[in-house]
């Protein structure tokens, strides 16, 4: 792989390929961090939807704090994929989760992007080894997996495939950090990466409980938001469990609670997602929404994330124009 055209902290123009929920979220994030962003999406109404998404996200981004020069006006929609990446110094691909599509698209991006430019996929589960098979220069292809919405959730998981140049992974990790993301650089590929595998285990158990009539959707959501979720916002499950061991820490916790691992507290195999379970999940979510629209729920979620980040010291306290809190 040729050397990238600039240092990670010198990137000025990012290309975002795919402008749906994740791709559009990336666009909003990069704009808020002061980058010039060129986007491309084959959908005929992509530009209207993308600009609407950016406008909707901007109030939340203003609360977080914009980088110098940040503006939605720095967004350009390119008519072709080739034009979108022609001057890019980093490429973020966020196409739908279809393996053949990813393979073909990444090969197109590899052929069109300037030599040495790193290309990252937002895939939520595919290993890069499976996606880089058609590229001429697979060394610059890697995964940069975000969490929704990418403009608010700090995490991005970075990992290469079997043919990825380790220097590209190092460069991408440094770029994401310069772009104000919290980066986990994985040593090896793992389907679903780290956070999604943990989410999936919780999600499958939730589906089992709903399918068996053991808990309602609201019961499950409340059990997290009113319970461990409050701790997980600032302390992960491992350290949280270590505190359950008191002064003895994780060692005492494992000695004391280890036998419970054999208790039937979880069923990690996914249940059959039949019509009955689907209906129960949809109806349960409608009930939990209590008449609120998707837009209202998104606004509440965004504000909630901001509040948690500020409350846990990851964002500065908001001050009024007079300088008071």
Secondary structure, 3 states (H helix, E strand, C coil): CCCCCCCHHHCCEEEEECCCHHHHHHHHHHHHCCCEEEEECCCCCHHHHHHHHHHHHHHHHHHHCCCCCCCHHHEEECCCHHHHHCCCCEEEECCCCCHHHHHHHHHHHHHHCCCCCCEEECCCCCCHHHHCCCCCCHHHEEEEEECCCCCCCCEEEEEECCCCCHHHHHHHHHHHHHCCCEEEECCCCCCCCCHHHHHHHHHHHHHHHHHCCCCCHHHHHHHHHHHHHHHHCCCCHHHHHHHCCHHHHHHHHHHHHHHHHHCCCCCCCCCCCCHHHHHHHHHHHHHHHCCCCHHHHHHHHHHHHHHHHHHCCCCCCCCCCCCCC
